[in-house]
Structure formats: structure tokens, C-alpha cells
């Protein structure tokens, strides 16, 4: 029974891996990615609501006058 010649396996596997690496690099480099997000300003605008400008008193049940 003849022996299997494995002398070319190493170069075949290495060249296949290099080819796959190059192909994947070309595929990835051809894609366009979205730009990184720009920083937002952290200052928030305070909107005044109508009830904030008026003085209101909260009456608790115990503080109401007796009837």
C-alpha cells in the first residue's frame, strides 16, 4: 500500500490561510461604516411651566380649619 505524500500539505494550508486573510481584509476595507457619534452638549434648557411661576400652597387634611 503506497504512503500518502504529505509534503505539500503545509504550503497548501498556509497559502489558503493567507488567501483567506487577504480576501477578508479586502472585503472589510471596502465597507463603509457610520461616523462615530459626536459629543452632545450637556447643558439642558430649563423650560418654565405655568405652575412653577405661581406660588401654591398645599393644604394637608390636618391643617384645614375645623368645620
C-alpha positions as CSV (number, residue, x, y, z in Angstrom):
1,X,0.0,0.0,0.0
2,X,1.5,3.4,-1.0
3,X,2.2,6.1,1.5
4,X,0.3,9.3,1.3
5,X,2.6,12.1,0.3
6,X,2.0,14.9,2.9
7,X,5.0,17.1,1.9
8,X,2.8,19.7,0.1
9,X,0.1,20.0,2.8
10,X,1.9,22.6,4.8
11,X,2.3,25.0,1.9
12,X,-1.2,24.4,0.7
13,X,-2.7,25.1,4.1
14,X,-0.6,28.2,4.7
15,X,-1.3,29.7,1.3
16,X,-5.0,29.0,1.8
17,X,-5.0,30.8,5.1
18,X,-3.1,33.8,3.6
19,X,-5.5,34.0,0.7
20,X,-8.5,33.9,3.1
21,X,-6.9,36.6,5.3
22,X,-6.3,38.9,2.3
23,X,-9.8,38.3,0.9
24,X,-11.4,39.1,4.2
25,X,-9.3,42.2,4.6
26,X,-10.3,43.4,1.2
27,X,-14.0,42.7,2.0
28,X,-13.9,44.5,5.3
29,X,-12.0,47.5,3.9
30,X,-14.5,48.1,1.1
31,X,-17.3,48.5,3.6
32,X,-18.4,51.9,4.8
33,X,-19.0,52.4,8.5
34,X,-21.1,55.2,10.0
35,X,-19.1,58.1,11.5
36,X,-18.5,58.0,15.3
37,X,-21.1,59.9,17.3
38,X,-20.3,63.5,18.0
39,X,-20.4,64.6,21.7
40,X,-23.6,66.3,22.7
41,X,-23.7,69.4,24.8
42,X,-24.7,68.5,28.3
43,X,-26.4,71.8,29.1
44,X,-30.2,71.3,29.3
45,X,-32.6,74.1,28.6
46,X,-34.9,74.7,31.5
47,X,-38.5,75.2,30.4
48,X,-40.7,77.0,32.8
49,X,-44.1,75.5,33.3
50,X,-47.0,77.7,34.3
51,X,-47.3,76.2,37.8
52,X,-43.6,76.9,38.6
53,X,-44.1,80.7,38.3
54,X,-47.1,80.8,40.7
55,X,-47.0,80.3,44.4
56,X,-49.2,77.5,45.5
57,X,-49.9,76.1,49.0
58,X,-50.7,72.5,49.5
59,X,-53.3,72.1,52.2
60,X,-53.0,68.9,54.2
61,X,-56.1,67.4,55.7
62,X,-54.9,68.1,59.2
63,X,-54.1,71.7,58.6
64,X,-57.6,72.5,57.3
65,X,-59.8,74.6,59.7
66,X,-62.4,72.6,61.7
67,X,-65.9,72.9,60.4
